[in-house]
C-alpha cells in the first residue's frame, strides 16, 4: 500500500488527526479544527489499546510494513513530499484506525450540507 499510496495515506492521516496545517499551512486551519473536534486520533489511540491482541497485531504488522517502505525509500519518496519539503513520520497502528474514521465520516456525509 505504501508503495502506491504513501502520499495519500500521509495526507489523510494529517487530515483525520487535525494536523493538516503542519504540511499545508494556515489556510487549512478550519479543516484542522473540525477534525480535532471529532477527536478521531484520540479515539483511534483508545480503540487500539482496547483491541484484542490478534487484531492489534495485524495493525502493528501493517505499520511495520509501511515504515519499512518509508525507510527503504527515504531518498525516493513521492514527489509531494519534496514539493512540501517534509518527510513522513513513522506510521503507527492507530493511524490506520484514524484514517478509517475519516473515511467513514466522508463516505457517510455524501450529499449532506452543514
C-alpha positions as CSV (number, residue, x, y, z in Angstrom):
1,X,0.0,0.0,0.0
2,X,2.8,2.4,0.9
3,X,4.5,1.8,-2.4
4,X,1.4,3.0,-4.3
5,X,-0.3,5.4,-1.8
6,X,2.1,6.7,0.7
7,X,1.4,10.4,0.0
8,X,-2.4,9.8,0.1
9,X,-2.0,7.8,3.4
10,X,0.1,10.5,5.0
11,X,-2.2,13.3,3.8
12,X,-5.3,11.5,5.2
13,X,-3.6,10.8,8.5
14,X,-2.9,14.6,8.8
15,X,-6.5,15.5,7.9
16,X,-8.0,12.9,10.2
17,X,-5.9,14.0,13.2
18,X,-6.4,17.7,12.6
19,X,-2.8,18.3,11.6
20,X,-3.1,19.4,8.0
21,X,-1.7,22.9,8.8
22,X,1.6,21.2,9.6
23,X,2.1,20.5,5.9
24,X,-0.1,22.9,4.0
25,X,-0.1,26.0,6.3
26,X,-2.7,28.2,7.9
27,X,-5.2,28.0,5.0
28,X,-6.3,24.6,6.3
29,X,-6.9,25.7,9.9
30,X,-10.7,25.3,9.6
31,X,-10.3,21.7,8.5
32,X,-8.0,21.0,11.4
33,X,-10.4,22.5,13.9
34,X,-13.2,20.4,12.5
35,X,-11.3,17.2,12.7
36,X,-9.8,17.9,16.1
37,X,-13.2,18.4,17.5
38,X,-14.2,14.9,16.3
39,X,-11.1,13.5,18.1
40,X,-10.5,10.7,15.6
41,X,-6.9,10.5,16.7
42,X,-7.7,10.2,20.3
43,X,-10.4,7.6,19.7
44,X,-8.1,5.6,17.5
45,X,-5.4,5.5,20.2
46,X,-8.0,4.4,22.7
47,X,-9.5,1.7,20.5
48,X,-6.1,0.3,19.6
49,X,-5.3,0.0,23.3
50,X,-8.6,-1.8,23.9
51,X,-8.4,-4.1,20.9
52,X,-7.8,-7.8,21.1
53,X,-4.2,-9.0,20.7
54,X,-4.7,-10.6,17.3
55,X,-6.3,-7.6,15.7
56,X,-3.8,-5.2,17.3
57,X,-1.0,-7.5,16.0
58,X,-2.4,-7.2,12.4
59,X,-2.4,-3.4,12.6
60,X,1.1,-3.3,14.0
61,X,2.4,-5.6,11.3
62,X,0.8,-3.3,8.7
63,X,2.5,-0.3,10.3
64,X,5.9,-2.1,10.3
65,X,5.4,-2.7,6.6
66,X,4.6,1.0,5.9
67,X,7.6,2.0,8.0
68,X,9.9,-0.4,6.2
69,X,8.9,1.1,2.9
70,X,9.5,4.6,4.2
71,X,13.0,3.7,5.5
72,X,13.9,1.8,2.3
73,X,12.8,4.7,0.1
74,X,13.8,7.7,2.3
75,X,15.6,9.3,-0.6
76,X,13.0,8.5,-3.2
77,X,9.6,9.3,-1.7
78,X,6.7,10.5,-3.7
79,X,7.1,14.0,-5.3
80,X,4.6,15.7,-3.0
81,X,7.0,15.2,0.0
82,X,9.8,17.0,-1.9
83,X,7.5,19.8,-3.0
84,X,6.3,20.4,0.5
85,X,9.8,19.9,2.0
86,X,8.9,17.4,4.6
87,X,9.4,13.7,5.4
88,X,6.6,11.5,6.7
89,X,6.6,10.5,10.4
90,X,6.7,6.8,11.2
91,X,3.3,5.1,10.7
92,X,1.5,3.9,13.8
93,X,-1.0,1.2,14.1
94,X,-3.6,3.8,15.3
95,X,-3.0,5.8,12.1
96,X,-4.9,3.1,10.2
97,X,-7.8,3.4,12.5
98,X,-7.8,7.2,12.3
99,X,-8.0,7.1,8.5
100,X,-10.8,4.5,8.8
101,X,-12.8,7.0,10.9
102,X,-12.1,9.7,8.4
103,X,-13.3,7.5,5.5
104,X,-16.4,6.6,7.5
105,X,-17.2,10.3,8.0
106,X,-16.5,11.2,4.5
107,X,-18.5,8.4,2.9
108,X,-21.5,8.8,5.2
109,X,-21.6,12.6,4.7
110,X,-22.2,12.4,0.9
111,X,-24.9,14.8,-0.1
112,X,-25.2,16.4,3.4
113,X,-24.5,20.0,4.0
114,X,-23.7,21.7,7.2
